[in-house]
């Protein structure tokens, strides 16, 4: 995690939004548990008592694997949007044409390198049928996440 960067989720004085967890099959519950255990061991999430909660969604990919996601749409609807301009792709290519070296970076867990403001961690809470967690780092899917990343 980058210690100097902390992402904030500005929701003004909006009351907490709580969405109950979706029903899942036993097999999907096991997939959720494995992913949550992994994220917990990595320090990406922590146990929570937050009044906020967004539901977990398992997205099936073409190769048969499953992606663990949190549905932050209700949180995103009340989040104040940053007025951060996205760069134009042609400007990026103009700058790249002058480069002498290129490199690649694996961004699979890149968001997890950006800290989350401690006062906003409860807003990222999610629940299983018997546990409640929140992110300690920037989760994928929140508004204003891409500019912070």
N, C-alpha and C positions, 0 to 999 in steps of 0.2 A: 504494500500500500504506500502511496505517496503521502508522506506526513504533512506536507505543506498545503495540500489541496483538500478541501472539504466541501462537498456539494450540499446546497441547501434546497429544501422543497418549500417554497413560499405558498401558503394556502390562506393567508390573511387570518381572520378569526373564524374560519369555517369550522363547524362542529365535526367531530370525528365521523368517518364513514365506516360502517361495519357490514361486510357481506359474509354471510355464513359459507362455510366450505361446501363445495359441490360433492354430491355422492359419487363415490368411485368404487370400482370392482376391487375384489381382494388383490388381484394381480397388480392393478394400478396403485393400490395403497402400498404395496411392497416397493414399487418403483419410487413412489414419493418418499417413503421412509429411507431408502438407500441414498437418494439424492440429498435429503435433509441431513442425514448423518454425515455425509461427505462435506457439505457446506458448513456444518457445525464444527467439525474437526479442523477445517481450514480457517475458522474464525470469521467466515463471511456472514454468518447469522448467529444470533444469540436468542435465548429464551426471552419471552416478552410477556408483559401484562398490559399491553397497549389497548386502548379502546378502539383503535383502528384495525381493520382487517380487509385484505383483498384475497380473492380465491385463487387457489392453485389450479393451473390448467396443464395437462400433459398433451403435448402436440406430437402426433405421430408423423415421422419423416418418411420420405419415399424409400429409404433403405431399411425401413422396419424399426429403426431405433426411435427413442422417445426423447423429446426435449422438455425439460422441466421449466415451466413459465409461471409467472404471477400475473394475473389480470389486473393491471393498475389503471384501467380506463376511468373508473369513477374518481380516483385520486387525480388523474391527469386532467379531468374536466374542471376541477376546482383549483388547479395549480396555476399561479401567475406565470405566463409564458415569457421567456427571455426574448429580448429583441436582438438576438445574436445573428448577424448576417452569415449565411452559408457562402463559402467561396464559390466562384464560378469555375466550372470544370475546365473551360478554355484557359482561364488565368493560371490554374494549377499546371496544366500541360505546358504553358509558356515558361513557367518557372522551372519545370522539370527538364525542359529541353536544354537548359544550361548546366545541368548537373553532370558531374563526372562519375559518380558512384550511385548505385541504387541498392537498397536492402529491403528485406521483407521482415515483417513482424507478425507473430501469431497473436491475434486479438481475441481469441476465444474467451479468455477471462480478463480481458483488458479493463473492463468496467470495474472489476474488483480491485483494481489498483488505486482507485479514487476513493478517498474517505467520505463518509457521510456525516454531516453535522449531527452531533449527539442529540440535539433538541428535535431533529427531524427523523430520527431512527424509528420512533413509534409509528410514523405515517406509513412505513414500508412493511408493517406487520402482515402476516398471513397465518392461516390456521389449517391444521389437519383436524380430524374428528376429535382428537384428544390432546393436541399440543398447540402452542401459540409461539411464533418466532418473529423476529424482525431483523432486517439487514444492518450490518455495521459498516458496510461499504456501499458504493453506488450500485444499485441493481439495474439490470437491463429492463427497459420498458417504461421508465419514468420520463415524464416531460422534462425537457432541458438537460437530459442526460447526455445526448451526443455533444453539445457544445462543451460540457464540463469534461468529457472524456477527451 
